[in-house]
Protein backbone atom coordinates (compact mmCIF):
# COMPACT_ATOMS: atom_id res chain seq x y z
CA UNK A 1 0.00 0.00 0.00
CA UNK A 2 1.39 3.40 -0.87
CA UNK A 3 1.62 6.37 1.47
CA UNK A 4 -1.45 8.11 0.06
CA UNK A 5 -3.62 4.99 0.51
CA UNK A 6 -2.31 4.56 4.03
CA UNK A 7 -3.11 8.20 4.84
CA UNK A 8 -6.62 7.78 3.43
CA UNK A 9 -7.24 4.64 5.48
CA UNK A 10 -5.95 6.30 8.65
CA UNK A 11 -8.24 9.26 8.01
CA UNK A 12 -11.23 6.98 7.53
CA UNK A 13 -10.41 5.06 10.73
CA UNK A 14 -9.83 8.22 12.77
CA UNK A 15 -13.15 9.75 11.71
CA UNK A 16 -14.98 6.46 12.23
CA UNK A 17 -13.65 6.11 15.78
CA UNK A 18 -14.54 9.73 16.49
CA UNK A 19 -18.07 9.14 15.17
CA UNK A 20 -18.36 6.05 17.41
CA UNK A 21 -17.94 8.36 20.41
CA UNK A 22 -20.97 10.32 19.23
CA UNK A 23 -23.38 7.62 18.06
CA UNK A 24 -23.84 3.84 17.74
CA UNK A 25 -22.39 2.06 14.73
CA UNK A 26 -25.80 1.51 13.13
CA UNK A 27 -26.24 5.30 12.93
CA UNK A 28 -22.90 5.93 11.20
CA UNK A 29 -23.07 6.18 7.42
CA UNK A 30 -20.44 5.90 4.72
CA UNK A 31 -21.65 9.28 3.46
CA UNK A 32 -20.92 10.91 6.83
CA UNK A 33 -17.46 9.32 7.05
CA UNK A 34 -16.47 10.32 3.52
CA UNK A 35 -17.80 13.84 4.01
CA UNK A 36 -15.71 14.28 7.17
CA UNK A 37 -12.58 12.74 5.61
CA UNK A 38 -12.97 14.70 2.38
CA UNK A 39 -13.03 11.74 0.03
CA UNK A 40 -15.68 10.30 -2.27
CA UNK A 41 -17.68 7.17 -1.50
CA UNK A 42 -15.87 5.22 -4.20
CA UNK A 43 -12.60 5.70 -2.35
CA UNK A 44 -14.16 4.35 0.84
CA UNK A 45 -15.45 1.29 -1.02
CA UNK A 46 -11.98 0.61 -2.45
CA UNK A 47 -10.92 -0.19 1.11
CA UNK A 48 -14.07 -1.40 2.92
CA UNK A 49 -17.40 -3.03 2.09
CA UNK A 50 -19.35 -0.97 4.64
CA UNK A 51 -19.00 0.51 8.15
CA UNK A 52 -19.20 -2.96 9.71
CA UNK A 53 -16.28 -4.17 7.59
CA UNK A 54 -14.34 -1.06 8.65
CA UNK A 55 -15.14 -1.84 12.29
CA UNK A 56 -14.10 -5.47 11.90
CA UNK A 57 -10.79 -4.53 10.27
CA UNK A 58 -10.00 -2.05 13.06
CA UNK A 59 -10.78 -4.62 15.75
CA UNK A 60 -8.71 -7.27 13.95
CA UNK A 61 -5.73 -4.89 13.72
CA UNK A 62 -6.02 -3.95 17.40
CA UNK A 63 -6.14 -7.58 18.48
CA UNK A 64 -3.15 -8.44 16.27
CA UNK A 65 -1.16 -5.52 17.72
CA UNK A 66 -1.95 -6.53 21.31
CA UNK A 67 -1.07 -10.18 20.59
CA UNK A 68 2.23 -9.02 19.09
CA UNK A 69 3.00 -6.99 22.23
CA UNK A 70 2.26 -10.00 24.44
CA UNK A 71 4.22 -12.34 22.18
CA UNK A 72 7.35 -10.23 22.32
CA UNK A 73 7.29 -9.01 25.93
CA UNK A 74 5.41 -11.51 28.11
CA UNK A 75 7.80 -13.11 30.61
CA UNK A 76 8.34 -16.79 29.92
CA UNK A 77 9.66 -17.71 33.36
CA UNK A 78 8.65 -16.79 36.89
CA UNK A 79 12.21 -15.59 37.49
CA UNK A 80 11.76 -12.82 34.98
CA UNK A 81 9.08 -10.72 36.69
CA UNK A 82 10.82 -7.49 35.72
CA UNK A 83 9.64 -8.21 32.19
CA UNK A 84 6.13 -7.38 33.35
CA UNK A 85 7.34 -3.78 33.48
CA UNK A 86 8.21 -4.00 29.81
CA UNK A 87 4.88 -5.60 28.97
CA UNK A 88 2.98 -2.99 30.97
CA UNK A 89 4.96 -0.17 29.40
CA UNK A 90 4.32 -1.48 25.87
CA UNK A 91 0.57 -1.88 26.49
CA UNK A 92 0.19 1.55 28.10
CA UNK A 93 2.24 3.18 25.35
CA UNK A 94 0.10 1.50 22.71
CA UNK A 95 -3.09 2.75 24.31
CA UNK A 96 -1.76 6.23 25.14
CA UNK A 97 -0.35 7.00 21.71
CA UNK A 98 -3.41 5.76 19.91
CA UNK A 99 -3.89 2.65 17.81
CA UNK A 100 -3.05 4.33 14.49
CA UNK A 101 0.53 5.09 15.51
CA UNK A 102 1.19 1.38 15.85
CA UNK A 103 -0.19 0.17 12.52
Secondary structure, DSSP 4 states (H G I P E B T S, - for coil): --HHHHHHHHHHHHHHHHHHHHS-GGG--HHHHHHHHT--HHHHHHH-SSHHHHHHHHHHHHHHHHHHHHHHHS-SSTT-TTHHHHHHHHHHHHHHH-GGGG-
